[in-house]
Amino acid sequence: MIRRQRLAVGVCALFAALTAGIAFPSGAVADETEQDAPKVELVLDVSGSMRTRDIDGGTRMAAAKQAFNEVLDATPEEVRLGIRTLGANYRGNDRKEGCKDTAQLYPVGPLDRTDAKTAVATLSPTGWTPIGPALLKAADDLNGGNGTRRIVLISDGEDTCQPLDPCEVAREIAAKGIGLTIDTLGLVPDAKTRAQLSCIADATGGTYTDVRHKEELSDRVGQLVDRAADPVVTPVATEGADRCEKAPVLKSGLYTDREEFGQQRWYKVDVEPGQELRASVSVADDRAVNPHYGVLLRAVTVHGREIVRGEAAGTGRTDVISTGLRYPKQDSDDDSAPAETVCLQVTQSFSAASGVKTTPGLPLELTLDVVDGPSGHRDVAAFGLGRGWWLLGALVLAGFLAGLLWGWLSRWRVSVWRTN
């Protein structure tokens, strides 16, 4: 009896030890996953100017609330999202107090969409515009973890709490090397607001966007939140040449370079028979430039013959302009056929505004992907009909059945006529 009791106790102890051993690694995995989760904090200006009715017939505040509700519905599950306000609580005229008015409306963490929407619904345009203090607090809110961290600032006016310059605050955040990006959106901005918000975004490698309609606001905020959930790819710095012969040979990947005004940059890619080259380039105007500009991406042979090109033009309404191209190289029956060297030429037509430095060059991002080309049985049209074969077959079958039916009806009518 005693031996049985001891055996039972030993088995229970072993089971408990195994359970604990399994539980702790699971907890460690959960903690590790949480550490790597992307974090985003939406920072919303709730100052008195948000009462202005100039966005699709409604107030700026109403447009922001609608955008937040749509974004909250579409936020990816893996994103840890929070909301911070500035100018939402203090209604007085004391500037010192007004410049402290920033609060976390919803903490950064797993998203409860109902609670977050309820919190947003309570907002009412109130006070000052302490952008600098709000950015400092938002950076603290996102502290910790190894995942992507992004602040999305939405404002309709300049900071009213100088001398704490929000642009200098953004530079300080960038100097810490914590990998935090600040994207800014200006609601029907004037020139000074646009300049300040652009400076904040540029300091951390973020983007600035003018917003004048509800749909634009919803779409852009949603894009930025989704971008935080994308895998982080570290671009490789490269240096293009002034002609194809000297260009570096690149493989599939993401690359960054600088291109001065009116300059051309060349790169080379090897494409095997049966492969397809997919290339895209983006050029950002990280300083004041004249309106009306463009970017051209050309794929040419080493002998200078153009294969394909992609081009795009802008008028000063966006801070990034992009274009791309695809080149499928025909497969060869000869297994020993050599790869083709394709030269990529990037040309941009930006021009610096008066008094703006032209160096360093504009930031350029080049994405290259060399993949297997389309297979003949899947993508090549058979006898020029392609998917029309399905329709042709259906018509033939329908005609055959209709002929049988008509023949049967004709014979039946003839037999009835003879009988009568």
Disulfide bonds with the S-S distance in Angstrom:
Cys99-Cys161 2.02
Cys167-Cys199 1.63
Cys244-Cys343 1.79
